[in-house]
Amino acid sequence: MDMKAGTDRLDLRAVSQGAEGSRWRTEAMRSYSSPRLLFVSRGQGRITVAGLTSGYGPNNLVYLPARTMWGMEAGKTVYAQILTIPRALETEWPEEPVHLRLRDVHAQKELALILDRLEEELRSDRLGHERAAHYHAGLLAVFFARQCEGLPAETRREKSAARLAAAFTDLVERDFRSGKGVADYAAALGVTPTHLTRVCKASCGRSAHAILNDRILYEARRALRESRVPIKEIASGLGYTSAAYFTRSFQSATGETPSAFRAAAR
């Protein structure tokens, strides 16, 4: 999945695993400044949203509010699309993440038709195509709301452990550039680092340290790949005390130096 984190215009594109070396583009924790809607039409795997991991399969819709940390397994058999929802349309969507499993064939066909028409308008150069695409996005929001009507609350998210994991990911998303460690986040949440790690492992199979590192490393990779900002500035912007420390950490986690990663991405 190769998408720019700062995009805020209506956009629909495919999600694909790509080469083995690009697994970070799908699996690493990240977030966006505007909402996303993920539609899986083929394949299955696991997706982690706000610190909680669930399985997904065909005809699954996952709504991701702005600034919600998430990542997914997307093997070669998976085909999915992700819709960027502009912030101007955000009020038409839920405030919390939602995972829908569409089992009704009529609903599946209705969704496919809306997405096909939306994509057709996005690719068109006909008069008013952008306005038409936004109208279809509005129809999609109505469709989603109707599917959510009467849907029981996801009880797993109501448990205290899941709420703590979600609160931790919210704090990480806000402060991952600050250089804070897991102990700082645990203190802010009023728990011990050991308890926080135990809860994160139970909720999503990753330690608190792994979640924090994953988020930082995703942003480091994105900056190296998509910008020409000097490595020293990237390191400073991610809370590292020196470029040398950043290089050692990056190489330890990825097997290559930041400069080598950037060169390979060109």
N, C-alpha and C positions, 0 to 999 in steps of 0.2 A: 504494500500500500504506500503510494508515494504522493502525499498530499501536503500542501503548504499549510502550516499551522495558523497563519494569519489570515487566510482567505475568509471573506465575509460576504461573498456574493452567491446567489443561487447557482448551485453547481451539482451535477450528478456524474459520478464516475465509478469505474470498476475497482474492486479491491482484489488484488492478486498477490500471492506470496512472492513470485519472482524467483530470483536466484537464491541459493541457500545462504549466501552471505548477506542477504538483505532481510533476514527474519526480524531484525530490530524494527523494521518499518511497520510490522503488524503486531508483534508480540510485546514490544516495549511499552511501558506506561507513558501516556501522553494525554494532552487535552487540547481543546480549541477554544478560541475566544467567542465563537458563536455555536449554536446547537448543530448536531448531526443526527441523521436518521440512517441506520444501517439496515439493509434488507439482504438477507441470505436466501438465495434461491436454490443453491446446490451445495452439498457437503455438510460436514458437521465438525465440531470441535468445542473448545471452551473459550469463554469470553469473561474478562474481569472488568467490572464496572463499579467504581467507587468502593474498591476493596472487597467486593464479593464476586466469587467465581461461579459461573453457571455453564451448563452445556447449551449448545445451540445446534440447530439443524435446519433443513429446508423450510422455507416459508416462515422464517422468524424475522421479526422486526424489533430492533433495539433503538430506543430513543435516548440520546446522550445530550443532556443539557450543557450549556456553555460551561467551560472550566471544570468539567467532570473528568477525572482521570480514568483511563480505560486502556485495554490492550486485548488482543485476541489471537488465538491460534488460527492460522489460515493456511492449511496445507494445499497441495496442488489440486485436490479434488473440490476445493471450495470455490464457489463463485458468488460474489456479493456485490452490491452497489452501495455507495454512501452518498447521501444527499447533504450538502451544506445548506443550512437554513439561515438566511440573513437575520441579523439581530432585530431588524425592523419587524420581522414576522414571529419573533420569539414568544410574544404573548399568546399566540394561538396554540402553543404547545404546552405540555405539562411542566411543572417546576422540578420534578424529580425524574430519575431514570425509569424507563418502562421497558420491559421485555415481553413482547407479544409473540405467541405461537399460533399462527393462523391455521386452523384445522378445517375450517369451512371452505369448500371448493369455490363457492360463489364469491366469498371474500378474497380468496387468492386471485381469482380472475379479475375482480374489480381493481385490486391493487396493481396488478400487472398492466391493466389498461391505463390507469392514471400515470404510472411511471413511464410507460411507453410514450404517451402523449406529451408529458413533461419533457422527456429527453428529446423528442422530435422538435419541440419548440426551442429548446436550448441550442440545438444544432442548426436551426433554421436561420435564414437571413431575410425572411419575409417581414413585411410591415407589421409592427406590433408584436413580434415574436417574444420579446422580453416580458411584455405585459401578459401575454398569453401564458408563458411559463409560470409567472407568479400566480395567475389564476389557478392553474393546475396544482401548484404547491398549496394553495388555499384549500382546494378540494381534497388534497392528501391529508391536510390537517383535520378536516372534517371527518374523513374516513378513519383516521387514527383515533379521534375522540369517540366515534361510534363504537369502534372495536374495544375501547377501554371502558365503555359504559357498562356498569354492573360487574366489572372485573374485580375479583377479590384482591385485597391487599396482599402483597408478597410478604408472607409472614417471616421469612428469613431476614428481611431487612428491618423488621421490627424488633429483633432480638438485640440485647444490649451489646453483644460482641460485634454484630454487624454495624451497629450505630457507631461504635468506637472506631472500627476500621474505616468507615466512611468519613468520620470526623478527622481521622489522621490523614487520609488522602486529600481532604479539603485543605488542611493546613500545609501539607507538602506542596500542593499545587500553588498555594499562595506564597510560600516562603522558600521554595527549593533553591532559589538563587542566593539565599542569605548566608550559606555556609553552616547553617545549624545542623546538629547531629540528632540522632534518634533520641538521646537523653533530653534534649531541649524540647522536642515535640511531645515526648511522654510527660514531661513536667507541665507543659501547657495544657495537657489533657487530664492532668491529675492522676496519672497512673505511673507505674514503674516501667522502665524499658523492657524488662523481662515479660511483664504482663502484656504490654503492647505487642511485642513480637509474637507471643503465644496466640493472641487474638488474630493477628494478621495471618499467621500460618494456618489457623483453623478456618478463616474466612476465604482466603484466596491461595493458600499454599506457598506464600512467600513471606519472608521475614520483613519486619519494618525496615531494616537496613537495606534489604534488597529492593523494596519498593522505592525508597528514597534514592538509592543509587541509580535504579532503572530510569527514574524520571529525569535525573540530572544528565545521565549518559545519552538519553534520547535527545535532549535539547542540545547537548554537545555535538552529537552526530549531525543533527539537523543544521546547526549553525555552520559546521565545517563543510557540509555538502552544499548548502544553499547560499552561502555568503562568502565574501572575501575578507571578512573581519579578521584581523591578526589573531593568532592563537593565544597570545598573551591577553588580549582583550576578552576573548571568549572565556578563558579561565577565570579572569577577574569577575566577569559578569555572572559566573556560576558559583561564586563564593569560594574559589580556591585561593589560597594564600600566595601561590606562585605558579608560574607556567610550568615549572619543573615538576611540581607536585601533581598538577593536572595531567601532564604527560605520563607520569608513572601510573596514576590511577586509571587513565584511559587505556593505556597499553595492557595493564593487568587485567582489565575487564574485557577487552576486545581482541587482544593479541597483536595489535598494531598501534603505532604512534599516531597522534592526531594529524601530523603532516602527511603520513603515508595514507591514512584514511581519506584525507582531502584530495590527495593526488589521484587515488584510485577512483574517486567519485566523479572526477572531471571527464 
